[in-house]
């Protein structure tokens, strides 16, 4: 297949999500939850690895698509011989069962359609046992997994696939429902597709209506918010980085990682995005998830976790999959979970700080956890680590890791329950960290903060230094860093993570795209400096790179506008939300974080 990542749209239920190609084929679905094994894995291989094709017989002459209003109901119009039909795809959001619903509606003339459902479990490797219950109801089981298929038209279970041929005329509708169930249980009763459609539309309308943002770029903000909500695991409150695995950071490259986990690095960004849009329930659920997940010994804190807070995510390669755009290896699991990343301590402490500030979280459990974390960080902050980009080479003294350690000590020192001796101690520790960053993380010859101590390489993560209040945005060292990013890391108007292709992961010769969150961080700096026009132009430029449904990936090939990396990417979408919020006169999330810090000018 020669598909682009931008060709896909997402539907989701808060339990899992599916990617739908503009041709009408569902090419990615993990069941029963986001991080389960895929039963549709054509995204990383071909149709033989599992997909659900739905298209006019004789081919598609023209297609268009949209989300229905502020919902996650995807509508794809397909013009074929004889007329036009629309696919209305969605996943109901309430209840414990997980469904994929496809309603085919005739729009013009009469169209002969063909549905071909090819279930392949264990990431496209296992063919299921098919059982016929009636002409319009079949099941497929493999190991622990069971799927029931309900159809308004007769189904032919031929060659291990469920094939249905039917016609729709203008105004006519046909419904198809796929429902997951544990294979040791009885198949579920059929779902009423039309009722489920109305319930799902009502759910998303009510959710979008809770967003209190009415400023510029509202469509992009609301679409980002809906995308983030779809990546919140409904039972636990954990926020997924992306619903996909192993989509390449560069076509044909080997930087192909599984992102179906929750990153502590993202905690403050996520919290502030929810809070600044008035979504207190989601912010509280995220704070609760973080408290449960980080509980225990701080020495065992991991950079990322499973949706339920689990720690085991063994990384392995699926050699039977050819990879998206022939990009191998195809990886599942993520070995970054075993790394030391010092920045996560700062992110956690600051997230809990904002939870208290906004009245979301205050308990003896939380206070005890924070004390454990801060005392452990005091012991290890001088250690080299893998950094926020999760380099797989030799650990280094990453500048941002030390800045985030300062953030932890600084925020903790502001707690109301500290006596003066404790407060003074933590302020001294914070000042010690600050001095080392300023002495070893700043290159006076280049007039910029650098990636790691004793190095000269520039890294876009330095743009976060003023965003956490480590230095004022108009400090000469910050201004020099912004200029260095503009001249060295910005290409075609977008910001790359590294000065060279060296990513510290043993894959130094490979290219990668511009990192979209970094472009938003540059816009954040512009906003803090009062350069509002430049901030708006950069935000508009990044938003314009969304696909036609308003979805962003992790990275971008600037020269072509090609989206790269896992998709849709939470990091990109909450960075968009926060960057837009930072345009407010009140300063937005960046202003709130900056004002919490005891800025210095040593």
C-alpha positions as CSV (number, residue, x, y, z in Angstrom):
1,X,0.0,0.0,0.0
2,X,1.2,3.5,-0.7
3,X,-1.0,5.3,1.8
4,X,-0.1,8.4,3.7
5,X,-0.7,8.7,7.5
6,X,-2.9,11.8,6.7
7,X,-5.2,9.5,4.7
8,X,-6.6,8.2,8.0
9,X,-9.3,9.3,10.4
10,X,-9.9,8.1,13.9
11,X,-13.0,6.8,15.6
12,X,-12.9,5.7,19.3
13,X,-14.9,4.8,22.4
14,X,-12.6,5.5,25.3
15,X,-11.8,1.8,25.4
16,X,-10.0,1.5,22.1
17,X,-9.8,3.3,18.7
18,X,-9.7,2.4,15.0
19,X,-8.1,4.1,12.0
20,X,-10.3,4.5,8.9
21,X,-8.8,5.2,5.5
22,X,-10.4,7.7,3.2
23,X,-11.2,4.8,0.9
24,X,-13.5,3.3,3.6
25,X,-11.2,0.6,4.9
26,X,-10.6,0.2,8.6
27,X,-7.0,-0.8,8.8
28,X,-6.1,-0.6,12.5
29,X,-8.0,-1.8,15.5
30,X,-6.8,-3.2,18.8
31,X,-9.3,-5.1,20.9
32,X,-10.6,-5.0,23.6
33,X,-8.5,-2.0,24.6
34,X,-6.0,0.4,23.1
35,X,-2.9,-1.7,24.0
36,X,-4.4,-5.1,23.2
37,X,-3.2,-7.0,20.2
38,X,-4.6,-5.8,16.9
39,X,-7.2,-7.7,14.9
40,X,-6.9,-5.2,12.0
41,X,-3.2,-4.7,11.3
42,X,-3.2,-3.8,7.6
43,X,-1.9,-0.4,8.6
44,X,1.5,-2.1,9.3
45,X,1.3,-4.7,6.6
46,X,-1.4,-5.4,4.0
47,X,-5.0,-6.4,3.8
48,X,-4.1,-10.0,4.6
49,X,-3.1,-8.8,8.1
50,X,-6.7,-7.8,8.8
51,X,-9.0,-4.9,7.7
52,X,-12.6,-4.1,7.0
53,X,-13.0,-2.9,3.5
54,X,-16.3,-1.1,2.5
55,X,-16.6,0.4,-1.0
56,X,-18.6,0.6,-4.2
57,X,-18.2,-2.3,-6.5
58,X,-16.2,-1.3,-9.6
59,X,-14.1,1.2,-7.6
60,X,-14.3,4.7,-6.1
61,X,-14.6,7.6,-8.5
62,X,-14.4,10.3,-5.9
63,X,-14.4,10.5,-2.1
64,X,-14.8,13.1,0.6
65,X,-15.0,13.0,4.4
66,X,-15.7,14.9,7.5
67,X,-16.6,14.5,11.1
68,X,-20.2,15.2,11.8
69,X,-20.0,18.5,13.7
70,X,-18.1,18.4,17.0
71,X,-18.2,14.6,17.3
72,X,-16.0,11.6,16.5
73,X,-18.6,10.3,14.1
74,X,-16.8,10.0,10.8
75,X,-18.7,10.3,7.5
76,X,-17.1,9.3,4.2
77,X,-18.8,9.9,0.9
78,X,-17.9,7.5,-1.8
79,X,-19.0,8.0,-5.4
80,X,-19.2,4.9,-7.5
81,X,-20.9,3.6,-10.6
82,X,-24.6,4.6,-10.3
83,X,-24.5,7.0,-7.5
84,X,-23.1,8.1,-4.1
85,X,-23.1,6.3,-0.8
86,X,-21.9,7.6,2.6
87,X,-20.2,5.5,5.3
88,X,-21.1,6.7,8.8
89,X,-18.5,5.1,11.1
90,X,-18.3,5.4,14.9
91,X,-17.8,3.6,18.2
92,X,-20.4,4.0,20.9
93,X,-18.9,5.5,24.0
94,X,-21.1,4.2,26.9
95,X,-21.3,0.7,28.3
96,X,-18.8,-2.0,28.9
97,X,-18.9,-3.6,25.5
98,X,-16.8,-2.3,22.6
99,X,-18.5,-2.0,19.2
100,X,-17.6,-0.7,15.7
101,X,-20.7,0.5,13.9
102,X,-20.9,1.2,10.1
103,X,-24.0,2.6,8.6
104,X,-24.1,2.8,4.8
105,X,-26.5,5.5,3.6
106,X,-27.5,6.1,-0.1
107,X,-27.1,9.7,-1.1
108,X,-27.6,9.7,-4.8
109,X,-28.8,7.1,-7.3
110,X,-28.2,3.5,-6.5
111,X,-24.8,2.1,-5.6
112,X,-23.8,-1.6,-5.4
113,X,-21.6,-2.0,-2.3
114,X,-19.2,-4.7,-1.2
115,X,-18.1,-5.2,2.4
116,X,-15.2,-7.5,3.1
117,X,-14.4,-8.1,6.8
118,X,-11.0,-9.9,7.3
119,X,-10.3,-10.5,11.0
120,X,-6.8,-11.5,11.8
121,X,-5.8,-11.7,15.5
122,X,-2.4,-11.3,17.2
123,X,-1.4,-8.4,15.0
124,X,-2.5,-9.9,11.7
125,X,-1.1,-13.4,12.2
126,X,-3.9,-15.6,13.4
127,X,-7.0,-16.6,11.4
128,X,-10.1,-17.1,13.7
129,X,-12.6,-19.9,13.9
130,X,-15.8,-18.7,12.2
131,X,-19.2,-19.8,13.4
132,X,-22.5,-19.1,11.5
133,X,-25.4,-18.4,13.8
134,X,-27.7,-17.1,11.0
135,X,-27.5,-15.4,7.5
136,X,-26.9,-12.1,9.2
137,X,-25.0,-13.0,12.4
138,X,-21.6,-14.7,12.7
139,X,-18.9,-15.0,15.2
140,X,-15.1,-15.3,15.0
141,X,-13.0,-16.6,17.9
142,X,-9.3,-17.0,18.4
143,X,-7.8,-17.8,21.8
144,X,-9.3,-15.3,24.4
145,X,-10.9,-13.1,21.7
146,X,-14.4,-13.3,20.3
147,X,-16.0,-11.0,17.8
148,X,-19.7,-11.0,16.8
149,X,-20.7,-9.6,13.4
150,X,-24.3,-8.4,12.8
151,X,-25.4,-7.3,9.3
152,X,-28.5,-6.0,7.7
153,X,-27.6,-8.1,4.6
154,X,-26.7,-11.8,4.2
155,X,-23.1,-12.6,5.0
156,X,-20.9,-15.1,3.1
157,X,-18.1,-16.5,5.2
158,X,-15.8,-17.2,2.3
159,X,-12.0,-17.8,2.6
160,X,-11.9,-16.8,6.2
161,X,-13.6,-13.4,5.5
162,X,-17.1,-12.1,6.0
163,X,-18.2,-10.8,2.6
164,X,-21.5,-8.9,2.0
165,X,-22.8,-7.5,-1.2
166,X,-25.8,-5.2,-1.2
167,X,-27.2,-2.1,-2.8
168,X,-28.3,1.2,-1.4
169,X,-30.5,3.8,-3.1
170,X,-30.9,7.4,-2.1
171,X,-32.4,7.6,1.4
172,X,-31.8,4.0,2.2
173,X,-29.6,2.8,5.1
174,X,-27.9,-0.5,5.9
175,X,-26.2,-1.2,9.3
176,X,-23.2,-3.4,10.2
177,X,-22.0,-3.9,13.8
178,X,-18.9,-5.6,15.0
179,X,-18.8,-6.4,18.8
180,X,-16.0,-7.7,20.9
181,X,-16.6,-10.3,23.6
182,X,-14.4,-12.8,25.6
183,X,-14.5,-16.0,23.7
184,X,-15.5,-18.1,26.7
185,X,-18.7,-16.2,27.1
186,X,-21.9,-16.2,25.0
187,X,-22.0,-13.8,22.0
188,X,-23.7,-10.5,22.9
189,X,-27.2,-9.4,21.8
190,X,-27.2,-7.2,18.7
191,X,-26.8,-3.5,19.1
192,X,-29.4,-1.1,17.6
193,X,-27.2,0.9,15.3
194,X,-29.5,3.9,14.9
195,X,-30.1,4.3,18.6
196,X,-26.3,4.0,19.2
197,X,-25.7,6.7,16.6
198,X,-28.0,9.2,18.3
199,X,-26.5,8.3,21.7
200,X,-23.0,8.8,20.4
201,X,-23.8,12.1,18.7
202,X,-25.4,13.3,22.0
203,X,-22.4,12.3,24.0
204,X,-19.9,14.2,21.8
205,X,-22.2,17.2,21.5
206,X,-22.5,17.4,25.3
207,X,-18.7,17.0,25.7
208,X,-17.8,19.7,23.2
209,X,-20.4,21.9,24.8
210,X,-18.4,21.8,28.1
211,X,-15.4,23.5,26.5
212,X,-15.5,27.1,27.5
213,X,-13.1,28.4,24.9
214,X,-14.4,31.0,22.4
215,X,-11.3,32.6,21.1
216,X,-9.3,32.3,17.8
217,X,-8.7,28.9,16.1
218,X,-11.7,27.4,18.0
219,X,-12.3,24.7,15.4
220,X,-8.8,23.4,15.8
221,X,-8.9,23.7,19.6
222,X,-12.2,21.8,19.9
223,X,-11.1,19.1,17.4
224,X,-7.8,18.7,19.4
225,X,-9.9,18.4,22.6
226,X,-12.2,15.7,21.1
227,X,-9.1,13.9,19.9
228,X,-7.6,14.0,23.4
229,X,-10.8,12.9,25.0
230,X,-10.9,9.9,22.7
231,X,-7.4,9.0,23.9
232,X,-8.5,9.0,27.6
233,X,-9.0,5.4,28.8
234,X,-12.5,5.7,30.1
235,X,-12.2,3.1,33.0
236,X,-8.9,4.4,34.4
237,X,-8.5,8.1,33.3
238,X,-5.0,7.3,31.8
239,X,-4.2,9.5,28.7
240,X,-2.7,7.6,25.8
241,X,0.1,9.2,23.7
242,X,-1.3,7.7,20.5
243,X,-3.6,4.8,19.5
244,X,-1.0,3.4,17.1
245,X,2.4,1.6,17.1
246,X,5.4,1.6,14.9
247,X,4.4,4.4,12.5
248,X,7.8,5.6,11.2
249,X,9.4,9.0,12.1
250,X,10.8,8.8,8.6
251,X,9.6,6.7,5.6
252,X,11.7,3.5,5.4
253,X,13.4,4.3,8.7
254,X,13.8,2.2,11.8
255,X,12.6,4.7,14.5
256,X,9.3,3.0,14.8
257,X,8.0,3.0,18.3
258,X,4.9,1.8,20.2
259,X,3.0,4.8,21.6
260,X,0.0,3.1,23.2
261,X,1.1,4.0,26.7
262,X,0.8,6.9,29.2
263,X,3.9,9.1,29.5
264,X,4.6,11.0,32.8
265,X,6.5,13.5,30.7
266,X,3.2,14.6,29.3
267,X,1.4,15.1,32.7
268,X,1.6,18.9,33.1
269,X,0.8,19.6,29.5
270,X,-2.2,17.4,29.7
271,X,-3.4,18.8,33.1
272,X,-3.1,22.4,31.9
273,X,-4.8,21.7,28.5
274,X,-7.8,20.3,30.3
275,X,-7.9,23.0,33.0
276,X,-7.7,25.9,30.6
277,X,-10.6,24.6,28.6
278,X,-12.8,24.1,31.7
279,X,-12.6,20.3,31.7
280,X,-12.2,19.8,35.4
281,X,-13.5,16.2,35.5
282,X,-10.9,15.0,33.0
283,X,-8.1,16.9,34.8
284,X,-9.1,15.3,38.1
285,X,-9.3,11.8,36.5
286,X,-5.8,12.4,35.2
287,X,-4.5,13.5,38.6
288,X,-6.1,10.4,40.2
289,X,-4.4,8.2,37.6
290,X,-1.0,9.7,38.3
291,X,-1.4,9.3,42.0
292,X,-2.3,5.7,41.8
293,X,0.4,4.9,39.2
294,X,3.3,6.7,40.9
295,X,2.4,5.2,44.3
296,X,5.1,3.0,45.8
297,X,8.9,3.4,45.9
298,X,10.1,6.5,44.0
299,X,13.2,4.6,42.9
300,X,10.9,2.4,40.8
301,X,9.2,5.3,39.0
302,X,9.1,4.7,35.2
303,X,8.8,7.2,32.4
304,X,5.7,5.5,30.9
305,X,3.1,3.0,32.0
306,X,0.3,0.9,30.6
307,X,-3.2,2.3,30.7
308,X,-4.1,0.6,33.9
309,X,-0.8,1.7,35.6
310,X,1.0,-1.6,34.8
311,X,4.7,-1.5,34.4
312,X,5.5,-4.4,32.0
313,X,5.8,-3.4,28.4
314,X,8.4,-5.8,26.9
315,X,9.6,-4.5,23.5
316,X,9.6,-7.0,20.6
317,X,9.5,-7.1,16.8
318,X,6.8,-8.6,14.6
319,X,8.8,-9.9,11.6
320,X,5.7,-11.0,9.7
321,X,4.6,-7.3,9.2
322,X,6.2,-5.3,6.4
323,X,5.7,-2.0,8.2
324,X,4.1,1.2,7.1
325,X,5.8,2.5,4.0
326,X,8.1,-0.5,4.3
327,X,9.5,0.8,7.5
328,X,11.0,-1.9,9.6
329,X,11.3,-3.2,12.2
330,X,7.7,-3.2,13.4
331,X,7.9,-2.9,17.2
332,X,5.4,-3.5,20.0
333,X,6.0,-2.7,23.6
334,X,8.5,0.0,24.5
335,X,11.9,-0.4,26.2
336,X,12.0,3.3,27.2
337,X,9.9,2.2,30.2
338,X,13.1,1.0,31.8
339,X,15.1,4.2,31.4
340,X,16.0,6.8,34.0
341,X,14.4,10.1,33.0
342,X,14.9,12.8,35.6
343,X,12.4,15.2,34.0
344,X,9.4,13.1,35.0
345,X,9.9,14.0,38.7
346,X,9.5,17.7,37.8
347,X,6.5,17.0,35.7
348,X,4.8,15.0,38.5
349,X,5.5,17.5,41.2
350,X,4.3,20.3,39.1
351,X,1.2,18.5,38.0
352,X,0.2,17.8,41.6
353,X,1.0,21.4,42.4
354,X,-1.5,22.6,39.8
355,X,-4.0,20.0,40.9
356,X,-3.9,21.6,44.4
357,X,-3.9,25.2,43.0
358,X,-7.1,24.4,41.1
359,X,-8.7,22.6,44.0
360,X,-8.6,19.1,42.4
361,X,-6.3,17.2,44.7
362,X,-5.4,17.5,48.4
363,X,-4.8,14.4,50.5
364,X,-2.4,12.9,53.0
365,X,-1.6,10.2,50.4
366,X,-0.5,12.9,47.8
367,X,1.6,14.8,50.4
368,X,3.3,11.5,51.4
369,X,4.0,10.6,47.7
370,X,5.4,14.0,46.9
371,X,7.8,13.8,49.9
372,X,9.0,10.4,48.8
373,X,9.6,11.7,45.2
374,X,11.4,14.9,46.2
375,X,13.7,13.2,48.7
376,X,14.6,10.6,46.1
377,X,15.2,13.2,43.5
378,X,17.6,15.0,45.8
379,X,19.7,11.8,45.8
380,X,19.7,11.3,42.0
381,X,19.4,14.7,40.3
382,X,23.2,14.8,39.6
383,X,23.0,11.5,37.7
384,X,23.1,11.3,33.9
385,X,19.9,10.2,32.3
386,X,18.2,9.3,28.9
387,X,16.6,12.7,28.6
388,X,13.0,13.5,27.5
389,X,13.7,12.3,24.0
390,X,14.5,8.8,25.4
391,X,17.9,8.4,23.8
392,X,19.1,4.8,23.8
393,X,22.8,5.6,23.8
394,X,25.1,6.6,26.7
395,X,23.3,8.6,29.5
396,X,24.1,12.3,29.6
397,X,23.5,15.3,31.8
398,X,20.7,16.6,29.8
399,X,20.0,20.3,30.4
400,X,16.2,20.0,30.4
401,X,16.4,17.1,32.8
402,X,18.2,19.3,35.3
403,X,15.8,22.2,34.6
404,X,12.9,19.9,35.4
405,X,14.7,18.8,38.6
406,X,14.9,22.5,39.5
407,X,11.1,22.7,38.8
408,X,10.4,19.9,41.2
409,X,12.5,21.5,44.0
410,X,11.1,25.0,43.3
411,X,7.5,23.9,43.3
412,X,7.9,21.8,46.3
413,X,9.5,24.6,48.3
414,X,6.3,26.7,47.8
415,X,4.0,24.2,49.7
416,X,2.0,25.7,52.5
417,X,2.7,22.7,54.9
418,X,6.5,23.3,55.0
419,X,8.2,24.9,58.0
420,X,10.7,27.6,57.3
421,X,13.7,25.2,57.7
422,X,12.3,22.8,55.2
423,X,11.4,25.6,52.8
424,X,14.8,27.1,53.0
425,X,16.4,23.6,52.4
426,X,14.5,23.0,49.2
427,X,15.1,26.5,48.0
428,X,18.9,25.9,48.5
429,X,18.7,22.7,46.6
430,X,16.8,24.4,43.8
431,X,19.4,27.1,43.7
432,X,22.2,24.5,43.5
433,X,20.6,22.9,40.5
434,X,20.1,26.3,38.9
435,X,23.7,27.2,39.2
436,X,24.8,24.0,37.6
437,X,22.5,24.5,34.7
438,X,23.7,28.0,34.1
439,X,27.3,27.0,34.5
440,X,27.3,23.8,32.4
441,X,24.1,23.9,30.3
442,X,24.7,27.3,28.7
443,X,27.2,27.9,25.9
444,X,28.4,31.5,26.1
445,X,30.1,31.3,22.8
446,X,27.0,30.3,20.9
447,X,24.7,32.3,23.3
448,X,22.3,29.4,23.8
449,X,21.4,26.7,26.1
450,X,22.6,23.3,24.8
451,X,21.3,19.8,24.8
452,X,23.6,18.4,27.5
453,X,26.4,19.5,29.7
454,X,29.8,19.6,28.0
455,X,28.2,19.5,24.6
456,X,27.5,22.2,22.0
457,X,24.6,20.6,20.3
458,X,21.4,22.6,20.3
459,X,18.1,20.9,21.3
460,X,14.6,22.4,21.0
461,X,13.7,21.2,24.5
462,X,15.6,24.3,25.7
463,X,12.5,26.3,24.6
464,X,10.8,25.0,27.7
465,X,13.2,26.8,30.0
466,X,11.2,30.1,30.2
467,X,7.9,28.1,30.1
468,X,8.6,26.6,33.5
469,X,9.9,29.9,35.0
470,X,13.5,28.9,35.2
471,X,14.5,32.2,33.7
472,X,12.4,35.2,32.5
473,X,11.4,35.0,28.8
474,X,13.4,38.3,28.1
475,X,16.6,37.1,29.8
476,X,19.4,37.4,27.3
477,X,20.2,33.7,27.6
478,X,16.7,32.8,26.7
479,X,16.6,35.3,23.8
480,X,19.8,33.8,22.5
481,X,18.3,30.3,22.7
482,X,15.2,31.5,20.8
483,X,17.4,33.0,18.1
484,X,19.5,29.9,17.9
485,X,16.4,27.7,17.4
486,X,15.1,30.1,14.7
487,X,18.4,30.0,12.8
488,X,19.6,26.4,13.4
489,X,16.6,24.2,14.1
490,X,13.9,25.9,12.1
491,X,13.5,24.7,8.5
492,X,10.8,25.7,6.2
493,X,9.1,27.4,9.2
494,X,9.0,24.3,11.5
495,X,11.2,23.3,14.4
496,X,13.3,20.1,14.5
497,X,14.3,18.5,17.8
498,X,18.0,18.2,17.2
499,X,20.8,20.3,15.5
500,X,22.0,17.2,13.7
501,X,20.4,13.8,13.1
502,X,22.0,12.5,16.2
503,X,19.2,11.3,18.4
504,X,21.3,9.3,20.9
505,X,19.5,6.1,20.0
506,X,22.1,4.3,17.8
507,X,20.4,5.4,14.6
508,X,22.4,8.5,14.0
509,X,22.4,8.3,10.2
510,X,18.6,8.5,9.9
511,X,16.5,11.5,9.1
512,X,13.5,12.6,11.0
513,X,10.8,15.2,10.5
514,X,10.1,18.5,12.3
515,X,8.6,17.8,15.7
516,X,5.3,19.6,15.9
517,X,5.2,20.2,19.7
518,X,8.5,22.0,19.4
519,X,7.0,24.4,16.8
520,X,4.3,25.2,19.3
521,X,6.9,25.7,22.1
522,X,8.5,28.4,19.9
523,X,5.1,30.0,19.5
524,X,4.8,29.9,23.3
525,X,8.1,31.8,23.7
526,X,6.9,34.4,21.2
527,X,3.7,34.8,23.2
528,X,5.6,35.3,26.4
529,X,7.8,37.9,24.7
530,X,4.8,39.8,23.4
531,X,5.5,38.8,19.8
532,X,1.9,38.0,19.3
533,X,1.8,38.3,15.5
534,X,4.7,35.8,15.1
535,X,3.1,33.4,17.6
536,X,-0.2,33.5,15.6
537,X,1.6,33.0,12.3
538,X,3.5,30.0,13.6
539,X,0.4,28.5,15.2
540,X,-1.6,29.0,12.0
541,X,1.2,27.4,10.0
542,X,1.3,24.3,12.1
543,X,-2.5,24.0,12.2
544,X,-2.5,24.2,8.4
545,X,-0.5,21.0,8.4
546,X,-3.4,19.0,10.0
547,X,-5.0,16.6,7.7
548,X,-8.5,17.4,6.3
549,X,-10.1,16.1,9.5
550,X,-8.0,18.3,11.8
551,X,-5.7,15.5,13.1
552,X,-1.9,15.9,13.7
553,X,0.8,13.3,13.8
554,X,4.0,13.6,15.9
555,X,6.2,15.0,13.2
556,X,6.1,16.5,9.7
557,X,8.3,16.5,6.6
558,X,8.3,20.3,6.0
559,X,9.1,20.3,2.3
560,X,6.2,18.1,1.4
561,X,3.8,18.5,4.4
562,X,3.8,14.8,4.9
563,X,2.7,13.7,8.4
564,X,5.1,11.3,10.2
565,X,5.1,9.2,13.3
566,X,2.3,7.8,15.4
567,X,-1.1,9.3,14.8
568,X,-3.1,11.1,16.0
569,X,-0.6,12.3,18.5
570,X,-1.7,13.6,21.9
571,X,1.6,15.6,22.4
572,X,0.9,17.6,19.2
573,X,-2.8,18.2,20.1
574,X,-2.4,19.4,23.7
575,X,0.6,21.5,22.6
576,X,-1.8,23.1,20.1
577,X,-4.3,23.8,22.8
578,X,-1.8,25.3,25.2
579,X,-0.2,27.4,22.5
580,X,-3.5,28.9,21.5
581,X,-4.4,29.5,25.2
582,X,-1.0,31.3,25.6
583,X,-2.2,34.0,23.3
584,X,-4.7,35.2,25.9
585,X,-3.8,38.4,27.7
586,X,-3.8,36.4,31.0
587,X,-0.8,34.4,29.7
588,X,-2.4,31.0,29.5
589,X,-0.6,27.8,30.6
590,X,2.9,29.1,29.9
591,X,2.2,32.2,32.0
592,X,0.8,30.2,34.8
593,X,3.8,27.9,34.9
594,X,6.2,30.8,34.6
595,X,4.6,32.8,37.4
596,X,4.9,29.8,39.8
597,X,8.7,29.8,39.4
598,X,11.2,31.8,41.5
599,X,13.0,33.2,38.4
600,X,16.6,34.1,38.8
601,X,19.1,36.0,36.7
602,X,22.4,34.6,37.9
